[in-house]
């Protein structure tokens, strides 16, 4: 069975103080899904729990992202979160802090059910 892409959402999140990449990533995912209301599942004989949600988070320090915490932003489906190098870090004028900007791509796929 093959997965069919149904939805692609993008978002941006920021942590203004503290260099918290996970906080910025969670906000980016929330931004990406905030305006979505997915209601096509009955048309294809599936439920929202049947979807696969693949999230890519881009931040300056991918190793600092708690991907399990980011996954909790998505209430349904089988969620996979991958952190990659990207985003943006803007040093504070005083040099003691930074603004971290994360970008999120949220891609929803469902099984095409052709093998059933």
C-alpha positions in Angstrom: 0.0 0.0 0.0 1.3 3.5 -0.8 0.8 6.7 1.1 -0.9 9.6 -0.7 0.0 13.1 0.4 -3.2 15.0 1.3 -2.0 18.1 3.2 1.1 20.2 3.4 1.3 23.0 6.0 4.1 25.3 6.8 4.7 27.3 10.0 7.2 29.5 11.8 7.8 29.7 15.6 10.1 31.9 17.7 11.7 31.8 21.1 12.6 35.4 21.8 14.6 34.7 25.0 16.4 31.6 26.1 17.6 29.9 22.9 15.0 27.2 23.3 14.8 25.4 20.0 12.1 23.0 21.2 9.9 25.9 22.2 10.4 27.6 18.8 9.7 24.2 17.1 6.5 23.6 19.0 5.3 27.1 18.1 6.1 26.5 14.4 4.1 23.3 14.4 1.2 25.0 16.2 1.4 27.8 13.6 1.3 25.3 10.8 -1.8 23.5 12.0 -3.7 26.3 13.7 -6.0 27.1 10.7 -6.6 23.5 9.6 -9.8 21.5 10.0 -9.4 18.2 8.3 -12.8 16.6 7.5 -12.3 14.4 4.4 -11.6 11.1 6.2 -15.2 9.8 6.0 -15.0 10.2 2.2 -12.1 7.7 2.0 -13.3 5.4 4.8 -10.7 6.3 7.3 -10.4 8.3 10.5 -8.1 11.1 11.6 -6.1 8.4 13.6 -5.3 6.7 10.3 -3.2 9.6 9.0 0.6 9.7 9.1 2.0 13.1 10.1 5.6 13.8 9.1 7.1 16.9 10.6 10.4 18.5 9.6 11.7 21.2 11.9 14.5 23.4 10.8 16.5 25.1 13.5 20.2 26.2 13.9 20.9 23.4 16.4 18.8 20.3 15.4 20.3 18.3 18.3 18.7 20.6 20.8 15.1 19.8 19.7 13.1 17.5 21.9 11.2 15.8 19.0 8.9 13.9 21.4 7.7 17.2 22.9 7.2 18.6 19.4 5.2 15.5 18.4 2.8 16.2 21.3 1.6 19.4 19.4 -0.2 17.0 17.0 -3.3 15.4 18.5 -4.0 12.6 15.9 -2.3 10.2 13.7 1.1 8.5 13.7 3.5 11.4 14.1 7.2 11.4 13.1 9.4 14.5 13.8 12.8 15.1 12.3 15.0 18.1 13.2 17.3 19.4 10.5 19.8 22.3 10.3 18.1 25.5 9.2 16.0 28.2 10.8 17.7 31.3 12.1 19.4 32.5 15.3 19.7 36.3 15.8 22.1 37.3 18.6 21.0 39.9 21.1 22.7 43.3 20.9 24.3 42.6 24.3 25.5 39.2 23.1 24.1 37.3 26.0 21.0 35.9 24.4 19.5 35.0 21.0 16.2 34.8 19.2 15.7 31.3 17.7 13.4 31.0 14.7 12.2 27.5 13.7 10.5 26.6 10.5 8.1 23.6 10.3 6.8 21.6 7.4 3.9 19.3 8.4 2.9 16.7 5.7 -0.1 14.5 6.2 -0.4 11.3 4.2 -2.9 8.5 4.3 -2.7 4.9 3.0 -4.3 4.6 -0.4 -6.0 1.3 0.7 -5.4 -0.2 -2.7 -4.0 -3.4 -1.1 -7.2 -4.1 0.9 
